[in-house]
Amino acid sequence: MQENNVFLGRQPIFDRHGEVEAYELLFRSGASSGSSAGMFDGEQATATVLVNALMHFGLQRVSGGKPLFVNGTYDFLTGEHPSLLPPAQVVLEVLEDVEPDARVVDSCRKWKEMGFRIALDDFLYAPQLEPLVEIADLIKVDISLLPEGGLKEEVGKLKGYRGRLLAEKVETPAQHQEALEAGFHLFQGYFYCKPETMGSRAVSATQTQALQAMQQIMTAESVKDIEDVLSRDLSLSYELLKYINSVGFGLRVKVNSISHALNLLGMRNVRTWLSIVVLSKSMAGTKMPELMKQALLRGRFLELLAETGQDAGRKSDYFILGMFSLLDALLDMPMERIVEELFLPDFVSTGLIDKGSMSGGLLGLVAAVEQGEWEELPEWYGVSEERDYASLFMDAVSWADALLDQ
């Protein structure tokens, strides 16, 4: 029997305060084809693979302790597979193409009685959906499907609904504000990984210092040069030691001095880890921690990709490429301006600006993994979608979660 492979991504769901409340899991079975990215193919075999995947990766590892939204097709919802999942941690999403017949409604009632929460995905009001609306704990409204100004009207159709509203496909600050004013409780979309402005905001003193420190780090020719940078910033030295001694590094010895850290890790690794600290300082108090986590996740994923493939000697550049891919969002500055102000390796600067380049293609690859768009993934130096992408991604998720939980 041919083995079914499962790949998954996760997308954060934010509350009104910008904190991550849950994650939506985006699945794709390697044995299925022809269905849209992140959805099951409707076969019971795929539902089995889904459950096995959650068991294989481990719910705690996938969720970071947050609730998980799991897409449900007709077959999945009306079958018995949800009973294998923990009700308190899983939200079952009724996909928009599920026929709301009596069997689906009865099944959703059953799962709700067992403790699952029920969400309606890509919701647009229609009278035949009323039985599901009465059951649902959450309704997800795809705001990209509505005409301009149509959000309040859509919410008005749910006047008697007592559950929570989730705005998805939020891509601009204006859409986020409109959803807030319309009374939405939760939010999901690309807006949270994009800059709020493109250069109209003045760069803060902290951000300027961060960019200057980062430039000095990138142009350093010796460990002594980096030590000179640290000697002028005690908080930076403290943060470096804290990160190096975190579980994310897996060191067997306690690092208790800057010189010890520099000698132990070497130039390339120190440059990478210092970039992490500088970024965290530059965004302090201005951006959601999830955005920093996403940047770290991207860096670690590409680093693991380099180690697994044939480019392990450049893994530091891979890491910086992934982490800096969200630098425009972290600093609210155009990427072109950032690249001009930083002396970055050509591999990194080219990838950040030219999406058609080889290194730019790596950023397209990691974005596809995040969104569960598995059918578009190429083979990369022997790493194929049939084997390793999902495992590398979940290793990166665990690493980033652990690093920022310190």
C-alpha positions in Angstrom: 0.0 0.0 0.0 1.4 3.4 -1.0 2.2 5.6 2.0 0.2 8.8 2.3 2.3 11.8 3.3 0.8 14.8 5.1 2.1 18.3 5.0 0.8 21.1 7.2 1.2 24.8 7.8 -0.4 26.9 10.4 -1.7 30.5 10.3 -2.2 32.5 13.4 -5.6 33.9 14.5 -5.4 37.2 16.5 -7.7 38.7 19.0 -8.7 42.4 19.2 -5.5 43.2 21.2 -3.2 41.7 18.6 -2.4 38.6 20.6 -2.5 35.1 19.1 -5.5 33.2 20.3 -5.4 30.2 18.0 -3.9 28.7 14.9 -5.6 27.3 11.8 -4.0 24.2 10.4 -3.6 23.9 6.7 -3.3 20.3 5.5 -2.6 18.6 2.2 -2.3 14.9 1.6 0.6 13.9 -0.7 -1.6 11.2 -2.1 -4.4 13.7 -3.2 -4.5 16.0 -6.1 -6.8 18.4 -7.7 -8.1 20.0 -4.5 -7.3 23.5 -3.4 -4.4 24.1 -1.1 -4.9 23.4 2.6 -8.0 21.4 2.2 -8.8 17.7 2.4 -9.9 15.8 -0.7 -13.0 14.5 1.1 -12.0 10.8 1.2 -12.0 8.9 4.4 -8.4 7.9 3.7 -7.4 11.6 3.9 -9.3 12.1 7.1 -7.3 9.1 8.5 -4.1 10.7 7.3 -5.1 14.0 9.0 -5.6 12.3 12.4 -2.4 10.3 12.0 -0.5 13.5 11.2 -1.7 15.2 14.3 -0.7 12.1 16.3 2.7 12.0 14.6 3.6 15.6 15.1 2.0 15.9 18.5 -0.8 18.4 19.2 1.3 20.3 21.7 4.1 20.7 19.3 1.8 21.9 16.5 -0.3 24.2 18.6 2.1 25.7 21.1 -0.7 25.3 23.6 -3.2 27.3 21.5 -6.6 26.0 20.1 -6.4 24.5 16.6 -8.9 25.2 13.8 -9.2 22.1 11.7 -10.9 22.2 8.3 -13.8 19.7 7.9 -15.2 18.3 4.7 -18.6 16.6 4.5 -17.1 13.1 4.9 -14.9 14.2 7.8 -17.7 15.9 9.8 -20.2 13.1 9.3 -17.7 10.3 10.0 -16.0 9.3 13.3 -12.5 10.8 12.9 -13.1 13.9 15.0 -13.7 11.6 18.0 -10.0 10.9 18.0 -9.2 14.5 18.6 -9.3 16.4 21.9 -12.5 18.4 22.0 -11.2 21.1 24.3 -8.3 22.0 21.9 -9.9 21.6 18.5 -12.3 23.9 16.6 -14.0 22.1 13.7 -14.5 24.3 10.7 -17.4 23.5 8.3 -16.0 24.4 4.9 -18.0 26.6 2.6 -18.7 23.9 0.1 -20.2 21.5 2.6 -23.9 20.9 1.9 -25.8 21.9 5.1 -28.1 18.9 5.0 -29.7 17.2 8.0 -26.8 14.8 8.4 -24.2 17.6 8.6 -26.3 19.5 11.1 -26.9 16.5 13.3 -23.2 15.7 13.2 -22.2 19.2 14.2 -24.7 19.0 17.1 -23.1 15.8 18.2 -19.6 17.2 18.1 -20.7 20.3 20.0 -22.2 18.1 22.7 -18.9 16.3 23.0 -17.1 19.7 23.7 -15.9 20.7 20.2 -16.4 24.2 19.1 -17.9 24.7 15.6 -16.9 27.3 13.1 -18.4 28.2 9.7 -15.7 28.9 7.1 -15.9 31.6 4.3 -19.3 32.5 5.5 -21.8 34.4 3.3 -25.3 34.6 4.7 -27.9 32.4 3.1 -31.2 31.2 4.6 -30.3 27.5 4.3 -27.3 28.1 6.6 -29.6 29.1 9.5 -29.5 25.6 11.2 -25.7 25.8 11.2 -25.6 29.4 12.4 -27.7 28.4 15.4 -25.0 25.8 16.3 -21.8 27.6 15.4 -19.6 29.1 18.1 -17.7 31.1 15.5 -18.4 32.5 12.0 -15.5 33.3 9.7 -16.3 36.0 7.2 -14.0 36.3 4.2 -13.9 40.0 3.7 -12.3 39.8 0.3 -15.7 38.4 -1.0 -17.6 41.4 0.1 -18.0 44.7 -1.8 -16.5 47.9 -0.3 -18.6 48.9 2.7 -20.4 45.5 2.7 -19.0 44.3 6.0 -21.4 46.0 8.3 -24.3 44.8 6.1 -23.1 41.2 6.3 -22.7 41.5 10.1 -26.2 43.0 10.3 -27.7 39.8 8.9 -26.3 38.0 12.0 -28.0 40.4 14.4 -29.3 37.6 16.6 -26.1 35.5 16.5 -24.5 35.2 19.9 -21.2 33.6 18.9 -17.9 35.2 17.9 -17.1 36.7 14.5 -13.7 36.1 12.8 -12.6 38.3 9.9 -10.3 36.4 7.5 -8.3 37.6 4.4 -7.5 40.8 6.2 -4.8 42.4 4.0 -4.7 46.1 4.8 -4.8 48.4 7.8 -8.1 49.8 6.5 -9.7 46.4 6.3 -8.5 45.7 9.9 -10.0 48.9 11.1 -13.3 48.3 9.3 -13.5 44.8 10.9 -12.8 46.2 14.3 -15.6 48.8 13.9 -18.0 46.2 12.6 -17.6 44.2 15.9 -15.4 41.3 14.9 -13.6 39.5 17.7 -10.9 37.6 15.9 -8.7 38.3 12.8 -6.7 36.4 10.3 -4.8 37.4 7.2 -1.6 38.6 5.5 -2.0 42.1 7.0 -0.3 40.8 10.1 2.9 39.9 8.2 3.1 43.1 6.1 4.3 46.6 7.0 1.6 49.0 8.1 3.2 51.8 6.1 5.7 51.9 3.4 8.2 54.5 4.6 5.8 57.3 5.6 6.6 56.8 9.3 9.9 58.2 10.6 12.4 55.7 11.8 12.7 55.7 15.6 16.0 56.2 17.4 15.8 52.6 18.6 15.3 51.4 15.1 18.2 53.6 13.8 20.5 52.2 16.4 19.4 48.7 15.6 20.1 49.2 11.9 23.5 50.7 12.7 24.4 47.8 15.0 23.2 45.3 12.4 25.3 46.9 9.7 28.4 46.8 11.9 27.7 43.2 12.6 27.4 42.4 8.9 30.6 44.2 8.0 32.7 42.8 10.9 35.8 41.1 9.8 36.7 39.5 13.1 35.3 38.4 16.4 37.0 41.4 18.0 35.0 43.7 15.8 31.8 42.2 17.0 32.9 42.4 20.6 33.5 46.1 20.1 29.9 46.5 19.0 28.7 44.7 22.1 30.9 46.7 24.5 29.0 49.8 23.6 25.6 48.3 24.3 25.2 46.5 27.6 21.6 45.6 27.0 22.6 44.0 23.7 25.2 41.9 25.5 22.7 40.8 28.0 20.2 39.8 25.4 22.8 37.9 23.4 23.8 35.8 26.5 20.1 35.2 27.3 19.4 33.9 23.8 22.6 31.8 23.5 21.7 30.1 26.8 18.1 29.4 25.8 17.0 25.9 24.9 16.9 26.9 21.2 20.6 26.6 20.9 20.9 23.2 22.6 24.4 24.0 24.1 25.7 21.6 26.7 27.7 24.3 28.6 26.6 27.5 30.3 27.9 30.6 28.4 28.6 33.3 31.0 30.7 35.8 29.1 30.7 37.6 25.7 34.1 36.4 24.8 33.1 32.8 25.7 30.0 33.1 23.4 32.0 34.6 20.5 34.8 32.0 20.7 32.3 29.1 21.1 30.0 30.0 18.3 32.3 31.5 15.7 31.8 34.4 13.4 29.0 33.2 11.2 26.8 31.9 14.0 27.4 34.9 16.2 26.4 37.2 13.3 23.2 35.2 12.9 22.2 35.2 16.6 23.1 38.8 17.0 20.7 39.6 14.2 18.0 38.0 16.2 18.7 40.1 19.2 18.9 43.3 17.3 15.6 42.7 15.6 13.9 42.0 18.9 15.2 45.3 20.3 14.2 47.2 17.2 10.5 46.1 17.4 10.1 46.3 21.2 6.7 47.7 22.0 5.7 48.3 18.4 4.9 44.9 16.8 3.2 41.7 17.7 5.5 39.0 19.1 3.9 36.6 16.5 5.6 38.6 13.7 9.0 38.1 15.3 8.2 34.5 15.8 7.3 34.1 12.1 10.6 35.8 11.1 12.5 33.3 13.3 10.5 30.4 12.0 11.3 31.4 8.4 15.0 31.7 9.2 15.2 28.4 11.0 13.2 26.6 8.2 15.6 27.8 5.6 18.6 27.0 7.8 17.3 23.4 8.2 16.7 23.2 4.4 20.3 24.2 3.8 21.5 21.6 6.3 19.4 18.8 4.8 20.3 19.7 1.2 23.6 20.5 -0.4 24.2 24.0 0.8 25.0 23.5 4.5 28.1 25.7 4.2 25.8 28.7 3.6 23.2 27.9 6.3 23.9 31.2 8.1 23.0 33.1 4.9 19.8 31.0 4.6 18.9 31.8 8.1 19.4 35.6 7.7 17.5 35.5 4.4 14.4 33.9 6.0 14.5 36.1 9.1 15.1 39.3 7.2 12.2 38.6 4.8 9.8 40.2 7.3 12.2 43.1 8.2 10.0 45.6 6.2 7.0 44.6 8.4 9.1 44.6 11.6 10.5 48.1 11.0 7.7 49.5 8.9 10.2 50.4 6.2 10.4 49.6 2.5 12.6 46.6 1.9 14.6 48.5 -0.8 15.6 51.1 1.8 16.6 48.5 4.4 18.8 46.7 1.9 20.5 50.0 1.0 21.3 50.7 4.6 22.6 47.3 5.5 25.7 45.6 4.1 24.2 42.1 3.5 25.6 39.1 1.7 24.7 39.2 -2.0 22.7 36.0 -1.6 20.5 37.7 1.1 20.1 41.2 -0.5 19.3 39.7 -3.9 16.6 37.4 -2.5 15.0 40.1 -0.5 14.6 42.4 -3.6 14.4 40.0 -6.5 11.7 37.3 -6.1 12.7 35.7 -9.4 16.3 35.0 -8.2 17.4 31.7 -6.7 17.4 33.0 -3.2 14.1 34.9 -3.8 12.7 31.5 -4.8 13.6 30.2 -1.4 11.3 32.9 0.1 8.5 31.8 -2.2 9.1 28.3 -1.1 8.8 29.1 2.6 5.7 31.2 2.0 4.1 28.3 0.2 4.9 26.0 3.1 3.3 28.4 5.6 0.1 28.5 3.6 -0.1 24.8 2.8 0.3 25.4 -0.9 2.1 22.1 -1.3 1.3 21.4 -5.0 3.6 24.2 -6.0 6.6 23.2 -4.0 9.7 22.2 -6.1 12.3 19.6 -5.1 15.1 21.4 -3.4 18.5 19.7 -3.3 17.0 16.3 -2.6 14.3 17.6 -0.3 11.0 16.8 -1.8 7.4 17.5 -0.7 6.9 13.8 -0.4 9.3 13.5 2.4 10.7 16.3 4.4 9.1 19.8 4.1 6.5 19.2 6.8 9.0 17.8 9.2 11.4 20.7 8.6 8.5 23.2 9.1 7.4 21.7 12.4 11.0 21.5 13.7 11.2 25.3 12.9 7.9 25.9 14.6 9.1 24.2 17.8 12.4 26.0 17.7 10.9 29.5 17.3 8.2 28.8 20.0 10.9 27.6 22.5 13.2 30.5 21.7 10.6 33.2 22.4 9.1 31.5 25.4 12.4 32.0 27.3 
